Amino acid sequence: MKQSWLKNIVSDQEFWLILLFNVALVASYYVGEISASLVIMLYYFQSLFIGIQYFIRLSAMGILYHKIDPKYSRFGIAIFFLFHYGMFHFVYFIFLISIVVKMPGTVDPGAVKIFLIALLGNTVLSTISDVKRDRAELKVPAVVMFQPYFRVVPMHLFIMLAFATDSLETLTNAFLLFIVLKTVADVGMHIVVNKTYRDKRPNATGGWI
């Protein structure tokens, strides 16, 4: 029997990893365990991990398409995405560094290590699951390539608001808005892009399709 859209979503291990990660960030920030600078830094690293994930996914799709049509480049779109997405985040890095130095609080290297391990674990699971799904239902690489850019909207808005003010209070409010948008973007885009409301997500720890 086909599962309902809600059962498909709540049975997705990546959905819970993403949600719990964001809840942990918010809770740690409010109890003073981590700083706003650390949250911003982690979001940036998360975007980089997602870029690597999509590069691997696009490469795998390119290889499959090349088997169907030898004229199709194996890594053409993947390399273009890596260059464009990389340049995009290089520019963001420059802006975010100038903002982070104005934010109160310090960055705990231990906390960075813990959260980066959590991000890496989710990236590995998500990449495996995506490649499994692509093998079963091959998608258009040119369309898939643009999916990660939806996540940069919170980062872009935060940069615009942060550069529009010198007030620490306004900067803090912009950061709180950033957290809300980040959580919505992380969870919402995972559900919409991967269509977990429609089909059960392939288990990353299971056998290959």
ZIMO-V153140 format. One record per pair of residues at least 12 apart in sequence whose ideal C-beta (glycine too) atoms are under 10 Angstrom apart, sorted by the first residue. I is the first residue (numbers start at 1). GAP is how many residues later the second one is. If there is no record, write none. Layout:
i->{I,I}
gap->{GAP,GAP}
This chain:
i->{2,2,2,3,3,4,5,5,5,5,5,5,6,7,7,8,8,8,8,8,8,8,8,9,9,9,9,9,9,9,9,10,11,11,11,11,12,12,12,12,12,12,12,12,12,12,13,13,13,13,13,13,13,13,14,14,14,14,14,14,14,14,14,14,14,15,15,15,15,15,15,15,16,16,17,17,17,17,17,17,17,17,18,18,18,18,18,18,18,18,18,18,19,19,19,19,20,20,21,21,21,21,21,21,21,21,21,22,22,22,22,22,22,22,22,22,22,23,24,24,24,25,25,25,25,25,25,25,25,25,25,26,26,26,26,26,26,28,28,28,28,29,29,29,29,32,33,33,34,34,34,34,34,34,34,34,35,35,35,35,35,35,35,35,36,36,36,36,36,36,36,36,36,36,36,36,36,36,37,37,37,37,37,37,37,37,37,37,37,38,38,38,38,38,38,38,38,38,38,39,39,39,39,39,39,39,39,40,40,40,40,40,40,40,40,40,40,40,40,40,40,41,41,41,41,41,41,41,42,42,42,42,42,42,42,42,43,43,43,43,43,43,43,43,43,43,43,43,44,44,44,44,44,44,44,45,45,45,45,45,46,46,46,46,46,46,46,46,46,46,47,47,47,47,47,47,47,47,47,47,48,48,48,48,48,48,49,49,49,49,49,49,49,49,50,50,50,50,50,50,50,50,50,50,50,50,51,51,51,51,51,51,51,51,51,52,52,52,52,52,53,53,53,53,53,53,53,53,53,54,54,54,54,54,54,54,54,54,54,54,54,54,55,55,55,55,55,55,55,55,55,55,55,56,56,56,56,56,56,57,57,57,57,57,57,57,57,57,57,57,57,57,57,58,58,58,58,58,58,58,58,58,58,58,58,58,59,59,59,59,59,59,59,59,59,60,60,60,60,60,60,60,60,61,61,61,61,61,61,61,61,61,61,61,61,61,62,62,62,62,62,62,62,63,63,64,64,64,64,64,65,65,65,65,68,72,73,76,77,77,77,77,77,78,78,80,80,81,81,81,81,81,81,81,84,84,85,85,85,85,88,88,88,88,89,89,91,92,92,92,92,95,95,95,95,95,95,95,96,96,96,96,98,98,98,99,99,99,99,99,99,99,99,100,102,102,102,102,103,103,103,103,103,104,104,104,122,122,122,124,125,125,125,125,126,126,126,126,127,128,128,128,128,128,128,129,129,129,129,129,129,129,129,130,130,130,130,130,130,131,131,131,131,132,132,132,132,132,132,132,132,133,133,133,133,133,133,134,134,135,135,135,136,136,136,136,137,137,137,144,147,147,147,147,148,148,150,150,150,150,150,151,151,151,151,151,151,151,151,152,153,153,153,153,153,154,154,154,154,154,154,154,154,154,154,155,155,155,155,156,157,157,157,157,158,158,158,158,158,158,158,158,159,159,160,161,161,161,161,161,162,162,162}
gap->{196,197,198,196,197,193,186,190,191,192,193,194,191,190,193,183,187,188,189,190,191,192,193,178,181,182,187,188,189,191,192,186,185,189,190,192,117,178,179,182,184,185,188,189,190,191,109,112,113,116,188,190,191,192,108,109,111,112,115,116,176,180,182,187,190,171,172,175,176,179,181,186,106,171,101,102,104,105,106,108,109,173,28,101,104,108,165,168,169,171,172,173,164,167,168,171,98,102,21,25,94,97,98,100,101,162,165,17,21,157,158,160,161,162,163,164,165,160,90,91,94,13,14,17,18,86,90,93,154,157,158,13,150,153,154,156,157,80,83,86,87,76,146,147,150,73,75,78,71,72,73,74,77,78,80,81,65,68,69,70,71,72,73,76,63,64,66,67,68,69,71,135,136,138,139,140,142,143,59,62,63,64,65,66,67,68,69,70,138,62,65,67,68,69,70,71,73,74,77,64,66,68,76,136,139,140,143,56,57,59,60,63,67,115,118,119,122,135,138,139,142,55,56,59,66,71,74,75,65,69,70,73,74,76,77,140,53,76,108,109,111,112,115,135,136,139,142,143,45,48,49,52,53,56,111,67,70,71,74,75,69,70,72,73,74,76,77,105,136,140,38,41,42,45,101,102,104,105,107,108,37,38,41,45,71,75,67,70,71,73,74,75,77,78,35,69,72,73,76,77,97,98,101,102,136,139,30,31,33,34,35,37,38,97,100,30,33,68,71,75,69,70,71,73,74,75,77,78,95,24,27,28,31,73,76,87,90,91,92,93,94,95,20,22,23,24,26,27,30,31,72,90,93,22,67,71,72,74,75,21,24,69,70,73,74,76,77,82,84,87,88,90,91,17,18,19,20,21,22,23,24,76,83,84,86,87,15,16,18,19,20,22,23,72,82,14,18,67,70,71,74,75,81,13,16,17,69,70,73,74,77,78,79,80,83,84,12,13,14,15,16,17,79,12,15,67,70,71,74,77,12,73,75,76,70,69,68,65,63,64,65,67,68,63,67,62,65,60,61,63,64,65,67,68,61,65,60,63,64,67,60,61,64,68,63,66,68,60,63,64,67,60,61,63,64,65,67,68,59,62,63,66,61,64,65,59,60,62,63,64,72,75,76,62,60,64,66,69,59,65,68,69,72,64,67,68,64,68,82,80,76,78,79,80,64,68,75,78,77,74,75,76,77,78,80,65,67,72,73,74,75,76,77,14,63,64,71,72,74,71,73,77,78,69,70,71,72,74,75,76,77,61,62,66,68,69,76,68,75,67,73,74,63,66,72,73,58,62,72,49,42,45,46,47,41,45,35,38,39,42,43,30,31,34,35,37,38,39,42,33,28,29,31,32,36,23,24,25,26,27,28,29,30,31,32,23,26,27,30,25,17,20,21,24,13,16,17,19,20,21,23,24,15,19,14,12,13,14,16,17,12,13,16}
